[in-house]
Amino acid sequence: CLDDIEDKILLKEVGIGIGVGKNLTSDSFDVFNNLNTIFKTFGIKVKLNEEDTSPRPPPLSDYYY
């Protein structure tokens, strides 16, 4: 069905966009990693939501209004 084809194209575009975003924000990730180690030395546990760190794109329903 046509919807499946459109969804796959959208997923591919979203994946490419996420890849570009990760490349652009690599410096920011380094900063966050440094902050994380600093917090750990102070005994503060920083727990990231596993869904937030997942490499999978968000559900397609997020892009429909």
PyMOL Python script that loads the backbone (N, CA, C, O; Angstrom):
from pymol import cmd

cmd.read_pdbstr("""\
ATOM      1  N   CYS A   1       0.836  -1.195   0.000  1.00  0.00           N
ATOM      2  CA  CYS A   1       0.000   0.000   0.000  1.00  0.00           C
ATOM      3  C   CYS A   1       0.871   1.245   0.000  1.00  0.00           C
ATOM      4  O   CYS A   1       2.011   1.219   0.463  1.00  0.00           O
ATOM      5  N   LEU A   2       0.336   2.309  -0.511  1.00  0.00           N
ATOM      6  CA  LEU A   2       1.114   3.536  -0.734  1.00  0.00           C
ATOM      7  C   LEU A   2       1.592   4.146   0.582  1.00  0.00           C
ATOM      8  O   LEU A   2       2.691   4.695   0.651  1.00  0.00           O
ATOM      9  N   ASP A   3       0.764   4.050   1.625  1.00  0.00           N
ATOM     10  CA  ASP A   3       1.146   4.626   2.922  1.00  0.00           C
ATOM     11  C   ASP A   3       2.441   4.013   3.438  1.00  0.00           C
ATOM     12  O   ASP A   3       3.280   4.716   4.000  1.00  0.00           O
ATOM     13  N   ASP A   4       2.607   2.707   3.249  1.00  0.00           N
ATOM     14  CA  ASP A   4       3.830   2.041   3.711  1.00  0.00           C
ATOM     15  C   ASP A   4       5.057   2.613   3.012  1.00  0.00           C
ATOM     16  O   ASP A   4       6.093   2.822   3.643  1.00  0.00           O
ATOM     17  N   ILE A   5       4.942   2.866   1.708  1.00  0.00           N
ATOM     18  CA  ILE A   5       6.076   3.420   0.963  1.00  0.00           C
ATOM     19  C   ILE A   5       6.412   4.811   1.499  1.00  0.00           C
ATOM     20  O   ILE A   5       7.582   5.124   1.723  1.00  0.00           O
ATOM     21  N   GLU A   6       5.394   5.644   1.704  1.00  0.00           N
ATOM     22  CA  GLU A   6       5.625   6.999   2.216  1.00  0.00           C
ATOM     23  C   GLU A   6       6.254   6.944   3.601  1.00  0.00           C
ATOM     24  O   GLU A   6       7.160   7.719   3.907  1.00  0.00           O
ATOM     25  N   ASP A   7       5.778   6.034   4.435  1.00  0.00           N
ATOM     26  CA  ASP A   7       6.334   5.908   5.786  1.00  0.00           C
ATOM     27  C   ASP A   7       7.812   5.536   5.736  1.00  0.00           C
ATOM     28  O   ASP A   7       8.613   6.078   6.497  1.00  0.00           O
ATOM     29  N   LYS A   8       8.182   4.612   4.843  1.00  0.00           N
ATOM     30  CA  LYS A   8       9.581   4.195   4.754  1.00  0.00           C
ATOM     31  C   LYS A   8      10.469   5.346   4.293  1.00  0.00           C
ATOM     32  O   LYS A   8      11.579   5.517   4.797  1.00  0.00           O
ATOM     33  N   ILE A   9       9.981   6.139   3.330  1.00  0.00           N
ATOM     34  CA  ILE A   9      10.757   7.297   2.871  1.00  0.00           C
ATOM     35  C   ILE A   9      10.919   8.286   4.020  1.00  0.00           C
ATOM     36  O   ILE A   9      12.008   8.816   4.240  1.00  0.00           O
ATOM     37  N   LEU A  10       9.831   8.535   4.752  1.00  0.00           N
ATOM     38  CA  LEU A  10       9.899   9.463   5.881  1.00  0.00           C
ATOM     39  C   LEU A  10      10.870   8.960   6.937  1.00  0.00           C
ATOM     40  O   LEU A  10      11.675   9.731   7.462  1.00  0.00           O
ATOM     41  N   LEU A  11      10.799   7.667   7.252  1.00  0.00           N
ATOM     42  CA  LEU A  11      11.722   7.095   8.234  1.00  0.00           C
ATOM     43  C   LEU A  11      13.163   7.278   7.791  1.00  0.00           C
ATOM     44  O   LEU A  11      14.030   7.604   8.602  1.00  0.00           O
ATOM     45  N   LYS A  12      13.423   7.068   6.497  1.00  0.00           N
ATOM     46  CA  LYS A  12      14.787   7.216   5.988  1.00  0.00           C
ATOM     47  C   LYS A  12      15.245   8.665   6.145  1.00  0.00           C
ATOM     48  O   LYS A  12      16.374   8.917   6.568  1.00  0.00           O
ATOM     49  N   GLU A  13      14.370   9.621   5.806  1.00  0.00           N
ATOM     50  CA  GLU A  13      14.729  11.035   5.926  1.00  0.00           C
ATOM     51  C   GLU A  13      14.971  11.403   7.384  1.00  0.00           C
ATOM     52  O   GLU A  13      15.907  12.139   7.696  1.00  0.00           O
ATOM     53  N   VAL A  14      14.133  10.894   8.269  1.00  0.00           N
ATOM     54  CA  VAL A  14      14.316  11.158   9.699  1.00  0.00           C
ATOM     55  C   VAL A  14      15.650  10.597  10.168  1.00  0.00           C
ATOM     56  O   VAL A  14      16.372  11.257  10.915  1.00  0.00           O
ATOM     57  N   GLY A  15      15.983   9.384   9.736  1.00  0.00           N
ATOM     58  CA  GLY A  15      17.253   8.769  10.118  1.00  0.00           C
ATOM     59  C   GLY A  15      18.428   9.588   9.645  1.00  0.00           C
ATOM     60  O   GLY A  15      19.392   9.777  10.387  1.00  0.00           O
ATOM     61  N   ILE A  16      18.365  10.086   8.400  1.00  0.00           N
ATOM     62  CA  ILE A  16      19.449  10.923   7.876  1.00  0.00           C
ATOM     63  C   ILE A  16      19.547  12.199   8.698  1.00  0.00           C
ATOM     64  O   ILE A  16      20.645  12.637   9.043  1.00  0.00           O
ATOM     65  N   GLY A  17      18.398  12.800   9.015  1.00  0.00           N
ATOM     66  CA  GLY A  17      18.395  14.028   9.812  1.00  0.00           C
ATOM     67  C   GLY A  17      19.015  13.805  11.179  1.00  0.00           C
ATOM     68  O   GLY A  17      19.771  14.650  11.657  1.00  0.00           O
ATOM     69  N   ILE A  18      18.709  12.679  11.818  1.00  0.00           N
ATOM     70  CA  ILE A  18      19.283  12.372  13.131  1.00  0.00           C
ATOM     71  C   ILE A  18      20.789  12.201  13.013  1.00  0.00           C
ATOM     72  O   ILE A  18      21.534  12.667  13.875  1.00  0.00           O
ATOM     73  N   GLY A  19      21.250  11.533  11.950  1.00  0.00           N
ATOM     74  CA  GLY A  19      22.690  11.354  11.753  1.00  0.00           C
ATOM     75  C   GLY A  19      23.395  12.688  11.612  1.00  0.00           C
ATOM     76  O   GLY A  19      24.456  12.890  12.203  1.00  0.00           O
ATOM     77  N   VAL A  20      22.824  13.603  10.839  1.00  0.00           N
ATOM     78  CA  VAL A  20      23.416  14.930  10.671  1.00  0.00           C
ATOM     79  C   VAL A  20      23.420  15.660  12.006  1.00  0.00           C
ATOM     80  O   VAL A  20      24.408  16.298  12.370  1.00  0.00           O
ATOM     81  N   GLY A  21      22.303  15.562  12.738  1.00  0.00           N
ATOM     82  CA  GLY A  21      22.224  16.227  14.038  1.00  0.00           C
ATOM     83  C   GLY A  21      23.292  15.736  14.994  1.00  0.00           C
ATOM     84  O   GLY A  21      23.889  16.531  15.720  1.00  0.00           O
ATOM     85  N   LYS A  22      23.544  14.419  15.002  1.00  0.00           N
ATOM     86  CA  LYS A  22      24.567  13.877  15.898  1.00  0.00           C
ATOM     87  C   LYS A  22      25.948  14.395  15.515  1.00  0.00           C
ATOM     88  O   LYS A  22      26.767  14.682  16.388  1.00  0.00           O
ATOM     89  N   ASN A  23      26.216  14.519  14.206  1.00  0.00           N
ATOM     90  CA  ASN A  23      27.513  15.036  13.775  1.00  0.00           C
ATOM     91  C   ASN A  23      27.679  16.491  14.194  1.00  0.00           C
ATOM     92  O   ASN A  23      28.758  16.892  14.630  1.00  0.00           O
ATOM     93  N   LEU A  24      26.622  17.279  14.066  1.00  0.00           N
ATOM     94  CA  LEU A  24      26.710  18.704  14.378  1.00  0.00           C
ATOM     95  C   LEU A  24      26.869  18.937  15.875  1.00  0.00           C
ATOM     96  O   LEU A  24      27.513  19.901  16.289  1.00  0.00           O
ATOM     97  N   THR A  25      26.283  18.053  16.692  1.00  0.00           N
ATOM     98  CA  THR A  25      26.259  18.300  18.128  1.00  0.00           C
ATOM     99  C   THR A  25      27.248  17.422  18.885  1.00  0.00           C
ATOM    100  O   THR A  25      27.091  17.221  20.090  1.00  0.00           O
ATOM    101  N   SER A  26      28.266  16.894  18.202  1.00  0.00           N
ATOM    102  CA  SER A  26      29.225  16.024  18.895  1.00  0.00           C
ATOM    103  C   SER A  26      29.921  16.787  20.025  1.00  0.00           C
ATOM    104  O   SER A  26      30.211  16.211  21.073  1.00  0.00           O
ATOM    105  N   ASP A  27      30.192  18.085  19.816  1.00  0.00           N
ATOM    106  CA  ASP A  27      30.811  18.881  20.876  1.00  0.00           C
ATOM    107  C   ASP A  27      29.891  18.958  22.088  1.00  0.00           C
ATOM    108  O   ASP A  27      30.346  18.853  23.227  1.00  0.00           O
ATOM    109  N   SER A  28      28.600  19.142  21.842  1.00  0.00           N
ATOM    110  CA  SER A  28      27.641  19.211  22.939  1.00  0.00           C
ATOM    111  C   SER A  28      27.614  17.902  23.710  1.00  0.00           C
ATOM    112  O   SER A  28      27.541  17.907  24.939  1.00  0.00           O
ATOM    113  N   PHE A  29      27.672  16.766  22.991  1.00  0.00           N
ATOM    114  CA  PHE A  29      27.676  15.470  23.662  1.00  0.00           C
ATOM    115  C   PHE A  29      28.904  15.344  24.563  1.00  0.00           C
ATOM    116  O   PHE A  29      28.809  14.823  25.674  1.00  0.00           O
ATOM    117  N   ASP A  30      30.060  15.822  24.085  1.00  0.00           N
ATOM    118  CA  ASP A  30      31.269  15.772  24.908  1.00  0.00           C
ATOM    119  C   ASP A  30      31.064  16.572  26.190  1.00  0.00           C
ATOM    120  O   ASP A  30      31.448  16.130  27.272  1.00  0.00           O
ATOM    121  N   VAL A  31      30.455  17.753  26.063  1.00  0.00           N
ATOM    122  CA  VAL A  31      30.193  18.581  27.243  1.00  0.00           C
ATOM    123  C   VAL A  31      29.291  17.831  28.211  1.00  0.00           C
ATOM    124  O   VAL A  31      29.550  17.807  29.414  1.00  0.00           O
ATOM    125  N   PHE A  32      28.225  17.213  27.688  1.00  0.00           N
ATOM    126  CA  PHE A  32      27.312  16.472  28.552  1.00  0.00           C
ATOM    127  C   PHE A  32      28.019  15.310  29.236  1.00  0.00           C
ATOM    128  O   PHE A  32      27.770  15.038  30.411  1.00  0.00           O
ATOM    129  N   ASN A  33      28.901  14.622  28.512  1.00  0.00           N
ATOM    130  CA  ASN A  33      29.642  13.517  29.115  1.00  0.00           C
ATOM    131  C   ASN A  33      30.536  14.020  30.240  1.00  0.00           C
ATOM    132  O   ASN A  33      30.635  13.378  31.286  1.00  0.00           O
ATOM    133  N   ASN A  34      31.190  15.165  30.034  1.00  0.00           N
ATOM    134  CA  ASN A  34      32.025  15.744  31.089  1.00  0.00           C
ATOM    135  C   ASN A  34      31.175  16.102  32.302  1.00  0.00           C
ATOM    136  O   ASN A  34      31.563  15.820  33.436  1.00  0.00           O
ATOM    137  N   LEU A  35      30.024  16.719  32.073  1.00  0.00           N
ATOM    138  CA  LEU A  35      29.127  17.063  33.178  1.00  0.00           C
ATOM    139  C   LEU A  35      28.704  15.801  33.919  1.00  0.00           C
ATOM    140  O   LEU A  35      28.634  15.793  35.148  1.00  0.00           O
ATOM    141  N   ASN A  36      28.425  14.752  33.185  1.00  0.00           N
ATOM    142  CA  ASN A  36      27.989  13.493  33.791  1.00  0.00           C
ATOM    143  C   ASN A  36      29.071  12.960  34.726  1.00  0.00           C
ATOM    144  O   ASN A  36      28.758  12.519  35.832  1.00  0.00           O
ATOM    145  N   THR A  37      30.341  12.991  34.307  1.00  0.00           N
ATOM    146  CA  THR A  37      31.421  12.495  35.167  1.00  0.00           C
ATOM    147  C   THR A  37      31.597  13.405  36.374  1.00  0.00           C
ATOM    148  O   THR A  37      31.887  12.932  37.473  1.00  0.00           O
ATOM    149  N   ILE A  38      31.421  14.723  36.175  1.00  0.00           N
ATOM    150  CA  ILE A  38      31.531  15.649  37.313  1.00  0.00           C
ATOM    151  C   ILE A  38      30.441  15.333  38.336  1.00  0.00           C
ATOM    152  O   ILE A  38      30.716  15.249  39.533  1.00  0.00           O
ATOM    153  N   PHE A  39      29.200  15.158  37.862  1.00  0.00           N
ATOM    154  CA  PHE A  39      28.103  14.841  38.774  1.00  0.00           C
ATOM    155  C   PHE A  39      28.380  13.548  39.532  1.00  0.00           C
ATOM    156  O   PHE A  39      28.091  13.449  40.725  1.00  0.00           O
ATOM    157  N   LYS A  40      28.937  12.562  38.843  1.00  0.00           N
ATOM    158  CA  LYS A  40      29.220  11.286  39.502  1.00  0.00           C
ATOM    159  C   LYS A  40      30.258  11.470  40.605  1.00  0.00           C
ATOM    160  O   LYS A  40      30.161  10.823  41.647  1.00  0.00           O
ATOM    161  N   THR A  41      31.257  12.345  40.397  1.00  0.00           N
ATOM    162  CA  THR A  41      32.270  12.538  41.428  1.00  0.00           C
ATOM    163  C   THR A  41      31.656  13.190  42.658  1.00  0.00           C
ATOM    164  O   THR A  41      32.146  12.998  43.771  1.00  0.00           O
ATOM    165  N   PHE A  42      30.588  13.960  42.470  1.00  0.00           N
ATOM    166  CA  PHE A  42      29.909  14.557  43.621  1.00  0.00           C
ATOM    167  C   PHE A  42      28.862  13.631  44.215  1.00  0.00           C
ATOM    168  O   PHE A  42      28.158  14.001  45.155  1.00  0.00           O
ATOM    169  N   GLY A  43      28.760  12.429  43.669  1.00  0.00           N
ATOM    170  CA  GLY A  43      27.813  11.458  44.203  1.00  0.00           C
ATOM    171  C   GLY A  43      26.395  11.698  43.744  1.00  0.00           C
ATOM    172  O   GLY A  43      25.456  11.129  44.301  1.00  0.00           O
ATOM    173  N   ILE A  44      26.226  12.533  42.733  1.00  0.00           N
ATOM    174  CA  ILE A  44      24.883  12.770  42.204  1.00  0.00           C
ATOM    175  C   ILE A  44      24.665  11.809  41.053  1.00  0.00           C
ATOM    176  O   ILE A  44      25.436  11.801  40.094  1.00  0.00           O
ATOM    177  N   LYS A  45      23.631  11.007  41.140  1.00  0.00           N
ATOM    178  CA  LYS A  45      23.360  10.040  40.083  1.00  0.00           C
ATOM    179  C   LYS A  45      22.552  10.708  38.974  1.00  0.00           C
ATOM    180  O   LYS A  45      21.455  11.219  39.200  1.00  0.00           O
ATOM    181  N   VAL A  46      23.117  10.689  37.788  1.00  0.00           N
ATOM    182  CA  VAL A  46      22.409  11.231  36.636  1.00  0.00           C
ATOM    183  C   VAL A  46      21.858  10.060  35.844  1.00  0.00           C
ATOM    184  O   VAL A  46      22.606   9.285  35.248  1.00  0.00           O
ATOM    185  N   LYS A  47      20.539   9.943  35.848  1.00  0.00           N
ATOM    186  CA  LYS A  47      19.915   8.822  35.146  1.00  0.00           C
ATOM    187  C   LYS A  47      19.213   9.348  33.901  1.00  0.00           C
ATOM    188  O   LYS A  47      18.279  10.145  33.986  1.00  0.00           O
ATOM    189  N   LEU A  48      19.677   8.890  32.749  1.00  0.00           N
ATOM    190  CA  LEU A  48      19.044   9.284  31.498  1.00  0.00           C
ATOM    191  C   LEU A  48      17.918   8.317  31.180  1.00  0.00           C
ATOM    192  O   LEU A  48      18.036   7.108  31.383  1.00  0.00           O
ATOM    193  N   ASN A  49      16.836   8.868  30.684  1.00  0.00           N
ATOM    194  CA  ASN A  49      15.733   8.032  30.234  1.00  0.00           C
ATOM    195  C   ASN A  49      16.207   7.212  29.041  1.00  0.00           C
ATOM    196  O   ASN A  49      16.734   7.772  28.080  1.00  0.00           O
ATOM    197  N   GLU A  50      16.031   5.910  29.090  1.00  0.00           N
ATOM    198  CA  GLU A  50      16.537   5.047  28.015  1.00  0.00           C
ATOM    199  C   GLU A  50      15.917   5.395  26.671  1.00  0.00           C
ATOM    200  O   GLU A  50      16.558   5.243  25.631  1.00  0.00           O
ATOM    201  N   GLU A  51      14.675   5.860  26.688  1.00  0.00           N
ATOM    202  CA  GLU A  51      14.038   6.223  25.421  1.00  0.00           C
ATOM    203  C   GLU A  51      14.724   7.441  24.815  1.00  0.00           C
ATOM    204  O   GLU A  51      14.836   7.536  23.593  1.00  0.00           O
ATOM    205  N   ASP A  52      15.186   8.376  25.646  1.00  0.00           N
ATOM    206  CA  ASP A  52      15.838   9.579  25.136  1.00  0.00           C
ATOM    207  C   ASP A  52      17.159   9.252  24.453  1.00  0.00           C
ATOM    208  O   ASP A  52      17.545   9.931  23.501  1.00  0.00           O
ATOM    209  N   THR A  53      17.864   8.212  24.929  1.00  0.00           N
ATOM    210  CA  THR A  53      19.172   7.885  24.379  1.00  0.00           C
ATOM    211  C   THR A  53      19.074   6.833  23.278  1.00  0.00           C
ATOM    212  O   THR A  53      20.091   6.411  22.728  1.00  0.00           O
ATOM    213  N   SER A  54      17.849   6.407  22.955  1.00  0.00           N
ATOM    214  CA  SER A  54      17.678   5.381  21.933  1.00  0.00           C
ATOM    215  C   SER A  54      18.010   5.937  20.554  1.00  0.00           C
ATOM    216  O   SER A  54      17.595   7.049  20.228  1.00  0.00           O
ATOM    217  N   PRO A  55      18.747   5.190  19.739  1.00  0.00           N
ATOM    218  CA  PRO A  55      19.073   5.662  18.385  1.00  0.00           C
ATOM    219  C   PRO A  55      17.888   5.629  17.427  1.00  0.00           C
ATOM    220  O   PRO A  55      17.951   6.190  16.333  1.00  0.00           O
ATOM    221  N   ARG A  56      16.797   4.964  17.845  1.00  0.00           N
ATOM    222  CA  ARG A  56      15.632   4.892  16.962  1.00  0.00           C
ATOM    223  C   ARG A  56      14.937   6.244  16.880  1.00  0.00           C
ATOM    224  O   ARG A  56      14.867   6.956  17.882  1.00  0.00           O
ATOM    225  N   PRO A  57      14.415   6.621  15.693  1.00  0.00           N
ATOM    226  CA  PRO A  57      13.658   7.867  15.589  1.00  0.00           C
ATOM    227  C   PRO A  57      12.350   7.764  16.359  1.00  0.00           C
ATOM    228  O   PRO A  57      11.878   6.656  16.613  1.00  0.00           O
ATOM    229  N   PRO A  58      11.755   8.886  16.736  1.00  0.00           N
ATOM    230  CA  PRO A  58      10.463   8.860  17.437  1.00  0.00           C
ATOM    231  C   PRO A  58       9.388   8.264  16.531  1.00  0.00           C
ATOM    232  O   PRO A  58       9.586   8.161  15.320  1.00  0.00           O
ATOM    233  N   PRO A  59       8.253   7.871  17.107  1.00  0.00           N
ATOM    234  CA  PRO A  59       7.186   7.284  16.290  1.00  0.00           C
ATOM    235  C   PRO A  59       6.741   8.255  15.195  1.00  0.00           C
ATOM    236  O   PRO A  59       6.797   9.471  15.375  1.00  0.00           O
ATOM    237  N   LEU A  60       6.306   7.716  14.076  1.00  0.00           N
ATOM    238  CA  LEU A  60       5.870   8.571  12.967  1.00  0.00           C
ATOM    239  C   LEU A  60       4.697   9.449  13.371  1.00  0.00           C
ATOM    240  O   LEU A  60       4.514  10.525  12.803  1.00  0.00           O
ATOM    241  N   SER A  61       3.896   9.012  14.345  1.00  0.00           N
ATOM    242  CA  SER A  61       2.738   9.804  14.755  1.00  0.00           C
ATOM    243  C   SER A  61       3.162  11.174  15.280  1.00  0.00           C
ATOM    244  O   SER A  61       2.363  12.111  15.262  1.00  0.00           O
ATOM    245  N   ASP A  62       4.419  11.309  15.751  1.00  0.00           N
ATOM    246  CA  ASP A  62       4.897  12.606  16.233  1.00  0.00           C
ATOM    247  C   ASP A  62       4.956  13.633  15.112  1.00  0.00           C
ATOM    248  O   ASP A  62       4.925  14.835  15.376  1.00  0.00           O
ATOM    249  N   TYR A  63       5.041  13.178  13.863  1.00  0.00           N
ATOM    250  CA  TYR A  63       5.187  14.112  12.743  1.00  0.00           C
ATOM    251  C   TYR A  63       3.857  14.472  12.103  1.00  0.00           C
ATOM    252  O   TYR A  63       3.802  15.328  11.219  1.00  0.00           O
ATOM    253  N   TYR A  64       2.769  13.815  12.549  1.00  0.00           N
ATOM    254  CA  TYR A  64       1.451  14.139  12.007  1.00  0.00           C
ATOM    255  C   TYR A  64       0.726  15.041  12.982  1.00  0.00           C
ATOM    256  O   TYR A  64       0.767  14.820  14.192  1.00  0.00           O
ATOM    257  N   TYR A  65       0.063  16.058  12.457  1.00  0.00           N
ATOM    258  CA  TYR A  65      -0.641  17.001  13.335  1.00  0.00           C
ATOM    259  C   TYR A  65      -2.138  16.864  13.154  1.00  0.00           C
ATOM    260  O   TYR A  65      -2.906  17.572  13.806  1.00  0.00           O
TER     261      TYR A  65
END
""", "prot")
cmd.dss("prot")
cmd.show_as("cartoon", "prot")
cmd.util.cbc("prot")
cmd.orient("prot")
